Amino acid sequence: MQATPYLFFNGNCAEAMDVYADILGGEIVARMPAGELPPEYPVADDRKDWVLHSELKFGDGKIYASDSIMGETSAMSGCSVMLSLATHDEALTAFNKLADGGEVEMPFAPTFWSAGFGTLTDRFGTKWMIGADEAP
């Protein structure tokens, strides 16, 4: 059994997933535009290019995401995507790239449990916890 985060955006899902694929070295294996829904599921003209469903695979993980086709999705709160990378340097690189244009809550630094850990909200509103599996 595996839990997979499903992220919701308001029109910028494709951009966010492209950025995440680049940062995580992953591949987008599915992306379905809302405009391809059957006629019995009407989508507003200004949302036909929005993403109905997408899947990003990276390493042993994956992330699902879509735009909120039927209405606005409030900002994500109370949940973070935890990303564990093998080394301090890999984790710091991912942290810095995700933090670009976002807001750092806990700067990336060594902790008693890890060679590096930090938290942030990226420019798309996704909350992240980034850590290194490497011991302190």
Buried (B, 14 or more C-beta within 10 A) or exposed (E): EEEEBEBBBBBBBBEBBBBBBEBBEBEBEEBEBBEEBEEEEEBEEEBBEBBBBBBBBBEEBBBBBBBBBEEEBEEBEEEBBEBBBEEBEBBBBBBBBBBEEBEBBEEBEEBEEBBBBBBBBBBBBBBBBBBBEBEE
